[in-house]
Amino acid sequence: MKVYIDPRLVKEMPVLIQTPNRKRKRYPEGVVTPQESVASALAGADPAQNRHAALALGPSRSSEGFRVYYLVRWLDEEATS
């Protein structure tokens, strides 16, 4: 899947994503919480509560009109590797 994003409007940022399934490439705004730093995203991650640290691009408007974040990579996988 190719995603064309205007870098003036959409930024890469650390986030917490509330999801039981980590297989998606994009997440709706309602399950994403932007964080100030990678450290705060990692500190807020709690797999038992399905809250995962990630880097994401967003928010962006989807073709359906929703605001979504696109997953760049999971941060908590790096911390445990």
MIVO-905130 format. One line per 4 residues: number of its first residue (from 0); for each residue x, y, z of C-alpha. Coordinates in nm, 2 decimals, m for minus. Layout:
// residues N
NUM> X Y Z ~ ...
// end
This chain:
// residues 81
0> 0.00 0.00 0.00 ~ 0.14 0.34 m0.10 ~ 0.05 0.64 0.11 ~ 0.10 0.99 m0.02
4> 0.13 1.24 0.27 ~ 0.19 1.61 0.27 ~ 0.49 1.66 0.51 ~ 0.37 2.01 0.59
8> 0.05 1.88 0.74 ~ 0.14 1.53 0.87 ~ 0.43 1.46 1.11 ~ 0.59 1.15 1.24
12> 0.54 1.13 1.62 ~ 0.55 0.89 1.91 ~ 0.21 0.77 2.01 ~ 0.03 0.52 2.22
16> m0.22 0.29 2.03 ~ m0.50 0.12 2.22 ~ m0.55 m0.21 2.02 ~ m0.56 m0.58 2.08
20> m0.45 m0.65 1.72 ~ m0.12 m0.51 1.61 ~ m0.15 m0.63 1.25 ~ m0.31 m0.31 1.10
24> m0.12 m0.04 0.91 ~ m0.35 0.25 1.01 ~ m0.55 0.33 1.32 ~ m0.84 0.57 1.37
28> m0.78 0.89 1.58 ~ m0.99 0.76 1.87 ~ m0.75 0.48 1.96 ~ m0.43 0.69 1.92
32> m0.28 0.92 2.19 ~ 0.01 1.15 2.07 ~ 0.30 1.16 2.32 ~ 0.57 1.43 2.37
36> 0.86 1.19 2.34 ~ 0.96 0.83 2.26 ~ 1.04 0.79 2.63 ~ 0.69 0.89 2.74
40> 0.53 0.66 2.48 ~ 0.74 0.37 2.61 ~ 0.66 0.46 2.97 ~ 0.29 0.46 2.89
44> 0.29 0.13 2.71 ~ 0.10 m0.15 2.89 ~ 0.05 m0.47 2.68 ~ m0.19 m0.60 2.95
48> m0.42 m0.31 2.88 ~ m0.36 m0.34 2.50 ~ m0.17 m0.01 2.50 ~ 0.14 m0.01 2.27
52> 0.41 0.25 2.20 ~ 0.47 0.33 1.83 ~ 0.59 0.58 1.58 ~ 0.31 0.70 1.35
56> 0.24 0.95 1.08 ~ m0.07 1.16 1.13 ~ m0.33 1.26 1.16 ~ m0.44 1.24 0.80
60> m0.78 1.23 0.64 ~ m0.88 0.89 0.50 ~ m1.08 0.84 0.18 ~ m1.38 0.77 0.41
64> m1.34 1.11 0.58 ~ m1.20 0.98 0.91 ~ m0.88 1.11 1.07 ~ m0.62 0.82 1.08
68> m0.27 0.76 1.19 ~ m0.04 0.54 0.98 ~ 0.19 0.31 1.17 ~ 0.57 0.36 1.10
72> 0.69 0.10 1.36 ~ 0.62 m0.04 1.70 ~ 0.86 0.10 1.97 ~ 0.80 m0.16 2.24
76> 0.92 m0.44 2.01 ~ 1.25 m0.26 1.99 ~ 1.27 m0.23 2.37 ~ 1.22 m0.60 2.42
80> 1.45 m0.71 2.14
// end
